[in-house]
Amino acid sequence: MMSDQQVDTETEDKHAVSSETEIENIDVDPTKTRTEETYVTIPQETEVKGEEKNKIIRNKELRKAIVEGSWYTQYDLATDLVKKFPEFAVENDNALMALARTFPSELDYGETLVYPIYPRIEDIWEEIVESTKEALEIISIIPMQMYLLWRLHGRGAIDIHYSSLFIKYVLSSMLFIGPLKHIEKKKKKWEEAKEVLKLVCDEIEKLEFPDAHPRYYTGPVLEAACQNAYEVVAEILKRSPEAIRYKDKSGYDIIQLAVLHRSEKIYNLIYIIGERKSVYRTIEDSSKNNMLHLAGRLAPSQKLKRRTGAAFQLQRELQWREEVEKLVFPAYITKENVFMETPDMVFTKEHENLVKEGEKWMKAVAESCSITAALITTIVFAAAITVPGGSNQETGIPLFTEDIAFTIFAVSDAISLFASSTALLMFLSILTGRFAEQDFLVSLPRRLIIGLCTLMLSTTAMMVAFGATLFLVFCHRKPWMLAPICVLAFLPIASFGTLQIPLIVDLFRSTYVRIFGDRTKYSTSRFNPNDIRLFFGK
């Protein structure tokens, strides 16, 4: 029930309430109408999930949801609300601020390569289901099928039939439907958020009072710079190029905030500015901190948590310092602020604990992996000495020398031995090396990449060698036994790869893939660079 004060103010809101209830597709529920309150139902076309589809809310609560942006994480619903109640979206800058804070990330480079290959995820899922049914059918009627195939076509038919079925099932199972659906959902969410952003900005552009742009765009563009929401910044710069020079209460514009909050997409705007970026070579804040001082500060915790492990976090911090160091004038690299601190002093003080945590993380990974590499080296070395099937007592030549499976065993065992020995040496070099700040930039990550890759190679080769040994000794030259051996050997390789490949990919991308520079993806596709260059005084 509403309070007496709310009842007294009902007359003032009469016009707003009546206009809301007359909007098309908004139905008043007479069973829930009271003298002092009016309820409306969100239309089904908004496609709210689950039980919320028929949820009843008050007009004032609906207005509050639009104005404060509380629905802006459900972008399909937000689109419908802004279309039906556009005046509420521009009561203040809260709607645009909510988009700046929650705008979803775009597909990264790897996801953009995968997404066009699978336009219809449902087709792949149906293929997996059919393969699973086929595998279950194999298990249920395998004795009868084997007997019939043997009577009609001989043993070779059994070998080919079941080997092909097992291989088809394994290959189908390797299609990761879950990640693909996640990519599709991520793409859809980004497109919906972009549509909401455009609608809100269009409504702002319809406002006719003179200070509309500073009033509605200042807070959101600064917040978007902190959140690395490039789409929001680009849309605002397209409509209001002077937003490039908007500043917060501390006097920082979007480029300085991008450095402080490690927003690389926003920072790359300096490459679009061109010669005007010289402004940032000497810019200082009220404490005489230049851009390199700002890069020396520790990144916000929410940005650090996006990196796996303290070593990755420190590496990214070093990359930021190296990038900004290229921007500022040489004299400013060693210039002190009002606290008599150089940029290097600020960086060392702010990242002291992160260096210790990075050293601890790197040693823990190297120790655990070195134990695994040592075990593999021992196993494959012993297997090379005692070959499967034994050797001729007179000549010492292995009995299975002429068999192709023995050749596979010998090659795989040698690869596993050499790879595990290399991995062991790499991990030992990490454990015995130094852990200075600069070593976390390239030296230590490169050793870890080599160690992890060779360790995975040695594990895979060891399982191949073991499978070849099983086939030689126990399968009595039955080709159909290759299918279960391959499936069983694939399990530990897949388990190890699932755990280690993401780490290896992160290491490689973090070390060798540049995040700074004039990238076409973030350049002139959304606004005219010449417009924003005009707002730099020099």
C-alpha positions as CSV (number, residue, x, y, z in Angstrom):
1,M,0.0,0.0,0.0
2,M,1.2,3.6,-0.7
3,S,1.8,6.0,2.1
4,D,-0.3,9.1,2.8
5,Q,2.4,11.3,1.3
6,Q,2.4,9.3,-1.9
7,V,-1.4,9.6,-2.1
8,D,-1.1,13.4,-1.8
9,T,1.3,13.5,-4.7
10,E,-0.9,11.4,-7.0
11,T,-2.4,14.5,-8.6
12,E,1.0,15.7,-9.7
13,D,1.8,12.5,-11.4
14,K,-1.6,12.1,-13.0
15,H,-0.5,13.2,-16.4
16,A,2.6,10.8,-16.4
17,V,0.5,7.9,-15.2
18,S,-2.2,8.4,-17.8
19,S,0.4,8.7,-20.7
20,E,2.1,5.5,-19.6
21,T,-1.1,3.4,-19.5
22,E,-2.1,4.6,-22.9
23,I,1.0,3.3,-24.6
24,E,0.4,0.7,-27.2
25,N,0.6,-3.0,-26.0
26,I,0.6,-2.0,-22.3
27,D,-2.5,-3.5,-20.7
28,V,-4.0,-2.4,-17.5
29,D,-5.1,-5.3,-15.3
30,P,-8.5,-4.2,-13.7
31,T,-8.3,-7.0,-11.1
32,K,-5.2,-5.3,-9.6
33,T,-6.2,-1.7,-9.9
34,R,-6.7,0.3,-6.7
35,T,-7.9,3.9,-6.1
36,E,-4.4,5.1,-5.2
37,E,-2.3,2.9,-7.5
38,T,-2.3,1.8,-11.1
39,Y,-0.5,-1.4,-12.2
40,V,0.6,-2.4,-15.7
41,T,1.9,-5.5,-17.2
42,I,5.1,-5.7,-19.3
43,P,4.1,-6.9,-22.7
44,Q,5.0,-10.4,-23.9
45,E,6.9,-9.0,-26.9
46,T,9.7,-7.9,-24.5
47,E,10.4,-11.6,-24.1
48,V,11.4,-11.5,-20.4
49,K,12.8,-14.9,-19.4
50,G,10.8,-17.3,-17.2
51,E,8.2,-16.2,-14.8
52,E,9.1,-12.5,-15.4
53,K,7.2,-12.6,-18.7
54,N,3.9,-11.9,-16.8
55,K,5.4,-9.8,-14.1
56,I,3.3,-6.9,-12.9
57,I,5.0,-3.7,-11.9
58,R,3.9,-0.2,-10.9
59,N,4.1,2.7,-13.3
60,K,6.5,4.6,-11.0
61,E,8.7,1.5,-10.7
62,L,8.8,1.1,-14.5
63,R,9.8,4.7,-14.8
64,K,12.5,4.3,-12.1
65,A,13.8,1.2,-13.9
66,I,14.3,3.1,-17.2
67,V,15.7,6.3,-15.6
68,E,18.1,4.5,-13.3
69,G,19.1,1.9,-15.9
70,S,18.3,-1.1,-13.7
71,W,17.1,-3.2,-16.7
72,Y,20.1,-2.4,-18.9
73,T,21.7,-5.8,-18.4
74,Q,18.7,-7.4,-20.2
75,Y,19.3,-5.5,-23.4
76,D,16.4,-7.0,-25.3
77,L,14.0,-5.7,-22.6
78,A,15.9,-2.4,-22.4
79,T,15.4,-1.9,-26.2
80,D,11.6,-2.2,-25.8
81,L,11.4,0.0,-22.8
82,V,13.4,2.8,-24.4
83,K,11.2,2.6,-27.6
84,K,8.0,2.8,-25.6
85,F,9.2,5.3,-23.0
86,P,11.9,7.4,-24.7
87,E,11.3,10.5,-22.5
88,F,12.3,8.5,-19.4
89,A,15.7,7.5,-20.9
90,V,16.8,11.1,-21.1
91,E,15.6,12.4,-17.7
92,N,19.2,12.3,-16.7
93,D,22.4,10.5,-17.7
94,N,21.7,7.4,-15.6
95,A,20.6,5.3,-18.5
96,L,23.7,6.1,-20.5
97,M,25.8,5.6,-17.4
98,A,24.4,2.2,-16.8
99,L,25.4,1.2,-20.4
100,A,28.9,2.5,-19.8
101,R,29.3,0.4,-16.7
102,T,27.7,-2.8,-18.1
103,F,28.4,-2.8,-21.8
104,P,29.4,-6.3,-22.9
105,S,32.8,-7.0,-24.6
106,E,33.0,-7.7,-28.3
107,L,34.2,-11.0,-29.7
108,D,37.9,-11.3,-29.5
109,Y,40.2,-12.3,-32.4
110,G,39.9,-16.0,-31.9
111,E,36.1,-15.9,-31.5
112,T,35.7,-13.9,-34.6
113,L,37.4,-16.7,-36.6
114,V,35.3,-19.4,-35.0
115,Y,31.9,-17.7,-35.2
116,P,31.4,-17.6,-39.0
117,I,32.4,-21.3,-39.3
118,Y,29.4,-22.4,-37.2
119,P,26.4,-20.3,-38.3
120,R,24.0,-23.0,-37.1
121,I,25.0,-24.4,-33.7
122,E,21.8,-26.6,-33.7
123,D,23.0,-28.6,-36.7
124,I,26.2,-29.5,-34.9
125,W,24.3,-30.4,-31.7
126,E,22.1,-32.8,-33.7
127,E,25.2,-34.4,-35.1
128,I,26.6,-35.0,-31.6
129,V,23.2,-36.5,-30.5
130,E,23.1,-38.8,-33.5
131,S,26.7,-39.9,-32.9
132,T,25.9,-40.6,-29.2
133,K,22.9,-42.7,-30.2
134,E,25.1,-44.6,-32.6
135,A,27.7,-45.3,-30.0
136,L,25.0,-46.6,-27.6
137,E,23.7,-48.8,-30.3
138,I,27.1,-50.2,-30.9
139,I,27.4,-51.1,-27.2
140,S,24.0,-52.8,-27.1
141,I,24.2,-55.0,-30.2
142,I,28.0,-55.3,-30.7
143,P,28.1,-59.2,-30.2
144,M,25.4,-59.9,-32.8
145,Q,26.9,-57.4,-35.3
146,M,30.4,-58.8,-35.0
147,Y,29.0,-62.4,-35.6
148,L,27.1,-61.4,-38.7
149,L,29.9,-59.3,-40.2
150,W,32.3,-62.1,-39.6
151,R,30.0,-64.7,-41.3
152,L,29.3,-62.5,-44.2
153,H,32.5,-60.5,-44.9
154,G,35.2,-61.9,-42.7
155,R,37.4,-60.2,-40.0
156,G,38.4,-57.3,-42.2
157,A,34.8,-56.0,-42.3
158,I,34.6,-56.0,-38.5
159,D,37.9,-54.1,-38.2
160,I,36.9,-51.4,-40.7
161,H,33.3,-51.1,-39.4
162,Y,34.0,-50.6,-35.8
163,S,37.2,-48.6,-36.2
164,S,35.3,-46.1,-38.4
165,L,32.4,-45.8,-35.9
166,F,34.6,-45.3,-32.9
167,I,36.7,-42.6,-34.7
168,K,33.6,-40.8,-35.9
169,Y,32.2,-40.8,-32.4
170,V,35.4,-39.4,-30.9
171,L,35.7,-36.7,-33.6
172,S,32.1,-35.7,-33.0
173,S,32.6,-35.5,-29.3
174,M,35.6,-33.1,-29.9
175,L,33.2,-30.4,-31.2
176,F,32.7,-28.3,-28.1
177,I,29.1,-27.2,-28.4
178,G,29.1,-25.3,-25.1
179,P,31.8,-22.8,-26.1
180,L,30.2,-22.3,-29.5
181,K,26.9,-21.5,-27.9
182,H,28.6,-19.1,-25.6
183,I,30.2,-17.3,-28.6
184,E,26.8,-17.0,-30.2
185,K,25.2,-15.7,-27.1
186,K,28.0,-13.2,-26.5
187,K,27.6,-11.9,-30.1
188,K,23.9,-11.5,-29.7
189,K,24.3,-9.7,-26.4
190,W,26.8,-7.2,-27.8
191,E,24.5,-6.4,-30.8
192,E,21.5,-5.8,-28.5
193,A,23.6,-3.6,-26.2
194,K,24.7,-1.6,-29.3
195,E,21.1,-1.1,-30.3
196,V,20.1,0.2,-26.9
197,L,23.1,2.6,-26.9
198,K,22.1,4.0,-30.3
199,L,18.5,4.5,-29.2
200,V,19.5,6.4,-26.0
201,C,21.9,8.6,-27.9
202,D,19.3,9.3,-30.5
203,E,16.9,10.5,-27.8
204,I,19.7,12.8,-26.4
205,E,20.3,14.3,-29.8
206,K,16.6,15.3,-30.0
207,L,17.0,17.5,-26.9
208,E,17.2,21.2,-27.9
209,F,18.7,23.0,-24.9
210,P,22.3,24.2,-25.5
211,D,24.2,22.2,-22.8
212,A,22.7,18.8,-23.6
213,H,26.0,17.2,-24.7
214,P,28.1,18.1,-21.6
215,R,25.2,17.3,-19.3
216,Y,24.5,13.8,-20.7
217,Y,27.8,12.8,-22.1
218,T,30.5,13.9,-19.6
219,G,29.8,11.2,-16.9
220,P,29.2,8.3,-19.3
221,V,32.2,8.9,-21.5
222,L,34.5,9.1,-18.5
223,E,33.0,6.0,-17.0
224,A,33.2,4.2,-20.3
225,A,36.9,5.1,-20.5
226,C,37.4,3.5,-17.0
227,Q,35.5,0.3,-18.1
228,N,37.2,0.0,-21.5
229,A,33.8,0.3,-23.2
230,Y,35.0,1.4,-26.6
231,E,31.6,1.2,-28.2
232,V,30.2,3.8,-25.8
233,V,33.1,6.1,-26.2
234,A,33.0,5.9,-30.0
235,E,29.3,6.5,-30.1
236,I,29.6,9.6,-27.9
237,L,32.6,10.9,-29.9
238,K,30.6,10.4,-33.1
239,R,27.9,12.7,-31.8
240,S,29.9,15.0,-29.6
241,P,33.6,15.2,-30.7
242,E,34.4,17.7,-27.9
243,A,33.9,14.8,-25.4
244,I,37.6,13.9,-26.1
245,R,38.5,16.7,-23.7
246,Y,35.9,16.2,-21.0
247,K,37.6,15.8,-17.5
248,D,36.6,14.4,-14.2
249,K,36.9,16.1,-10.8
250,S,40.6,15.2,-10.6
251,G,41.3,16.8,-14.0
252,Y,41.8,13.6,-15.9
253,D,40.4,13.2,-19.5
254,I,39.5,9.8,-21.1
255,I,43.1,9.1,-22.2
256,Q,44.6,9.6,-18.7
257,L,41.7,7.5,-17.2
258,A,42.5,4.8,-19.8
259,V,46.0,4.6,-18.5
260,L,45.0,4.6,-14.9
261,H,42.3,1.9,-15.4
262,R,44.3,-0.1,-18.1
263,S,41.7,0.4,-20.8
264,E,43.8,-0.4,-23.9
265,K,41.0,0.2,-26.5
266,I,40.5,3.7,-25.2
267,Y,44.2,4.4,-25.0
268,N,44.7,3.5,-28.6
269,L,42.7,6.6,-29.5
270,I,46.0,8.5,-29.3
271,Y,47.1,6.8,-32.5
272,I,44.0,8.2,-34.2
273,I,44.7,11.7,-32.8
274,G,47.9,11.7,-34.8
275,E,50.3,14.6,-34.2
276,R,47.9,16.0,-31.5
277,K,49.0,13.2,-29.2
278,S,52.0,15.4,-28.4
279,V,49.7,17.0,-25.8
280,Y,50.1,13.8,-23.7
281,R,53.9,13.7,-24.0
282,T,54.1,16.5,-21.4
283,I,50.7,16.6,-19.7
284,E,50.8,16.6,-15.9
285,D,48.2,16.6,-13.1
286,S,48.0,18.7,-10.0
287,S,50.7,16.6,-8.3
288,K,53.1,16.9,-11.3
289,N,52.4,13.3,-12.3
290,N,53.0,12.7,-16.0
291,M,51.6,9.9,-18.0
292,L,54.4,7.5,-16.9
293,H,53.6,8.2,-13.3
294,L,50.0,7.2,-13.9
295,A,51.1,4.0,-15.7
296,G,53.3,3.2,-12.7
297,R,50.3,3.0,-10.3
298,L,48.8,-0.4,-9.6
299,A,45.9,-1.3,-11.8
300,P,42.4,-1.6,-10.1
301,S,41.8,-5.0,-8.6
302,Q,38.9,-5.8,-11.0
303,K,41.3,-5.3,-13.9
304,L,44.0,-7.4,-12.3
305,K,41.6,-10.3,-11.7
306,R,41.0,-10.7,-15.4
307,R,44.5,-12.1,-15.8
308,T,45.4,-15.6,-14.7
309,G,48.0,-15.6,-12.1
310,A,50.2,-12.9,-10.6
311,A,52.9,-13.4,-13.2
312,F,50.4,-12.5,-16.0
313,Q,49.2,-9.5,-14.0
314,L,52.7,-8.2,-13.6
315,Q,53.5,-8.8,-17.2
316,R,50.6,-6.7,-18.4
317,E,51.6,-3.9,-16.0
318,L,55.1,-3.9,-17.4
319,Q,53.7,-3.8,-21.0
320,W,51.7,-0.7,-20.0
321,R,54.8,1.0,-18.6
322,E,56.8,0.1,-21.7
323,E,54.1,1.5,-24.0
324,V,53.6,4.8,-22.1
325,E,57.4,5.2,-21.9
326,K,57.4,5.4,-25.7
327,L,54.9,8.2,-25.6
328,V,56.4,10.6,-23.1
329,F,59.4,12.8,-23.8
330,P,62.7,11.3,-22.6
331,A,63.2,14.0,-20.0
332,Y,59.9,13.0,-18.4
333,I,61.0,9.4,-17.9
334,T,63.0,10.4,-14.9
335,K,61.1,13.5,-13.9
336,E,59.9,13.7,-10.3
337,N,56.5,14.6,-9.0
338,V,55.7,16.8,-6.0
339,F,56.5,13.8,-3.8
340,M,60.0,13.6,-5.2
341,E,59.2,10.3,-6.9
342,T,60.2,9.2,-10.4
343,P,58.0,7.0,-12.5
344,D,60.2,4.0,-11.8
345,M,60.0,4.6,-8.1
346,V,56.2,4.7,-8.2
347,F,56.1,1.5,-10.2
348,T,58.4,-0.4,-7.8
349,K,56.6,0.8,-4.7
350,E,53.1,0.0,-6.1
351,H,54.0,-3.4,-7.5
352,E,56.3,-4.7,-4.7
353,N,53.7,-7.3,-3.5
354,L,52.8,-8.3,-7.0
355,V,56.4,-9.1,-7.8
356,K,56.5,-11.4,-4.8
357,E,53.2,-13.1,-5.7
358,G,54.4,-13.5,-9.3
359,E,57.6,-15.2,-8.2
360,K,55.7,-17.5,-5.9
361,W,53.2,-18.4,-8.7
362,M,56.0,-19.0,-11.3
363,K,57.9,-21.3,-8.9
364,A,54.9,-23.3,-8.0
365,V,54.0,-24.0,-11.7
366,A,57.7,-24.8,-12.5
367,E,58.0,-27.2,-9.5
368,S,54.9,-29.2,-10.3
369,C,55.6,-29.4,-14.0
370,S,59.3,-30.4,-13.4
371,I,58.2,-33.3,-11.3
372,T,55.9,-34.5,-14.1
373,A,58.7,-34.0,-16.7
374,A,61.1,-36.0,-14.6
375,L,58.7,-38.9,-14.3
376,I,58.0,-39.0,-18.0
377,T,61.8,-38.9,-18.7
378,T,62.3,-41.9,-16.4
379,I,59.4,-43.9,-17.9
380,V,60.3,-43.4,-21.6
381,F,64.0,-44.0,-21.0
382,A,63.2,-47.3,-19.3
383,A,60.9,-48.2,-22.2
384,A,63.6,-47.5,-24.7
385,I,66.0,-50.0,-22.9
386,T,63.4,-52.8,-22.5
387,V,61.7,-52.8,-25.9
388,P,58.3,-54.5,-26.3
389,G,58.6,-58.2,-27.3
390,G,62.3,-58.4,-26.3
391,S,65.3,-58.9,-28.5
392,N,67.0,-61.7,-30.3
393,Q,69.4,-63.3,-27.9
394,E,72.2,-63.8,-30.5
395,T,72.0,-60.5,-32.4
396,G,70.3,-58.2,-29.9
397,I,68.0,-56.9,-32.5
398,P,64.3,-56.4,-31.3
399,L,62.0,-59.1,-32.5
400,F,59.3,-56.6,-33.8
401,T,61.7,-54.5,-35.9
402,E,59.9,-55.2,-39.1
403,D,56.5,-54.3,-37.7
404,I,55.2,-50.7,-38.4
405,A,53.8,-50.5,-34.9
406,F,57.3,-50.9,-33.5
407,T,58.5,-48.1,-35.7
408,I,55.7,-45.9,-34.3
409,F,56.8,-46.9,-30.7
410,A,60.4,-46.1,-31.3
411,V,59.8,-42.7,-32.9
412,S,57.2,-41.7,-30.2
413,D,59.4,-42.9,-27.4
414,A,62.3,-40.8,-28.7
415,I,60.2,-37.7,-29.2
416,S,58.8,-38.1,-25.6
417,L,62.3,-38.5,-24.2
418,F,63.8,-35.5,-25.9
419,A,60.7,-33.3,-25.3
420,S,60.5,-34.2,-21.5
421,S,64.2,-33.5,-21.1
422,T,63.8,-30.1,-22.7
423,A,60.8,-29.3,-20.5
424,L,62.7,-30.4,-17.4
425,L,65.6,-28.1,-18.3
426,M,63.3,-25.1,-18.9
427,F,61.5,-25.5,-15.6
428,L,64.9,-25.9,-13.8
429,S,66.0,-22.7,-15.5
430,I,63.0,-20.9,-14.1
431,L,63.6,-22.2,-10.6
432,T,67.2,-21.2,-10.5
433,G,66.8,-17.9,-12.4
434,R,66.3,-14.4,-11.0
435,F,62.9,-12.8,-10.6
436,A,63.5,-9.1,-11.2
437,E,60.6,-6.9,-12.5
438,Q,61.8,-6.8,-16.1
439,D,62.2,-10.6,-16.2
440,F,58.4,-11.0,-16.1
441,L,58.0,-9.1,-19.3
442,V,59.4,-11.7,-21.8
443,S,62.2,-13.9,-20.3
444,L,60.2,-15.9,-17.7
445,P,57.0,-16.2,-19.8
446,R,59.0,-17.5,-22.8
447,R,60.7,-20.2,-20.7
448,L,57.3,-21.2,-19.3
449,I,55.8,-21.4,-22.8
450,I,58.6,-23.7,-24.1
451,G,58.4,-25.8,-21.0
452,L,54.6,-26.3,-21.1
453,C,54.6,-27.0,-24.9
454,T,57.3,-29.6,-24.7
455,L,55.7,-31.2,-21.6
456,M,52.5,-31.6,-23.5
457,L,54.3,-33.0,-26.5
458,S,56.1,-35.5,-24.4
459,T,52.9,-36.6,-22.7
460,T,51.2,-37.1,-26.1
461,A,54.2,-39.0,-27.5
462,M,54.4,-41.2,-24.4
463,M,50.7,-42.2,-24.8
464,V,51.2,-43.0,-28.5
465,A,54.3,-45.1,-27.6
466,F,52.3,-46.9,-24.9
467,G,49.4,-47.6,-27.3
468,A,51.8,-49.0,-29.9
469,T,53.2,-51.3,-27.2
470,L,49.8,-52.5,-26.2
471,F,49.0,-53.3,-29.9
472,L,52.3,-55.2,-30.4
473,V,52.2,-57.3,-27.3
474,F,48.5,-57.9,-26.5
475,C,46.4,-57.4,-29.6
476,H,47.9,-60.1,-31.8
477,R,47.7,-58.0,-34.9
478,K,43.9,-57.3,-34.7
479,P,43.4,-53.9,-36.4
480,W,40.0,-53.4,-34.8
481,M,41.7,-53.2,-31.4
482,L,43.2,-49.8,-32.5
483,A,39.8,-48.1,-31.9
484,P,39.5,-48.7,-28.1
485,I,43.3,-48.1,-27.7
486,C,43.0,-44.7,-29.4
487,V,39.9,-43.8,-27.4
488,L,41.5,-44.7,-24.1
489,A,44.8,-43.0,-25.0
490,F,42.9,-39.9,-26.0
491,L,41.4,-39.5,-22.5
492,P,44.6,-38.5,-20.6
493,I,45.8,-36.3,-23.5
494,A,42.4,-34.5,-23.6
495,S,42.4,-34.0,-19.9
496,F,45.9,-32.6,-19.9
497,G,45.2,-30.4,-22.9
498,T,42.0,-29.1,-21.4
499,L,43.9,-27.9,-18.4
500,Q,47.1,-26.7,-20.0
501,I,46.1,-25.4,-23.5
502,P,44.2,-22.4,-22.1
503,L,47.3,-21.5,-20.0
504,I,49.6,-21.8,-23.0
505,V,47.3,-19.7,-25.2
506,D,47.1,-17.0,-22.5
507,L,50.9,-17.0,-22.2
508,F,51.4,-16.7,-25.9
509,R,48.8,-14.0,-26.5
510,S,50.0,-12.0,-23.5
511,T,53.7,-12.2,-24.5
512,Y,53.6,-11.9,-28.3
513,V,50.2,-10.4,-29.3
514,R,50.2,-6.6,-29.2
515,I,47.3,-4.8,-27.6
516,F,48.5,-1.3,-28.5
517,G,48.8,0.5,-31.8
518,D,46.7,1.9,-34.6
519,R,44.4,-1.1,-35.0
520,T,41.9,-1.0,-37.8
521,K,39.2,-2.5,-35.6
522,Y,39.2,0.5,-33.3
523,S,40.0,3.3,-35.7
524,T,37.8,5.2,-38.1
525,S,34.8,2.9,-38.4
526,R,32.6,4.8,-36.0
527,F,33.6,8.5,-36.0
528,N,35.7,11.0,-37.9
529,P,39.2,11.4,-36.4
530,N,39.5,14.9,-37.9
531,D,36.6,16.1,-35.8
532,I,38.2,15.2,-32.5
533,R,41.6,16.5,-33.5
534,L,40.1,20.0,-33.7
535,F,39.5,20.0,-29.9
536,F,43.2,19.9,-29.0
537,G,44.5,23.4,-28.6
538,K,47.9,22.9,-30.1
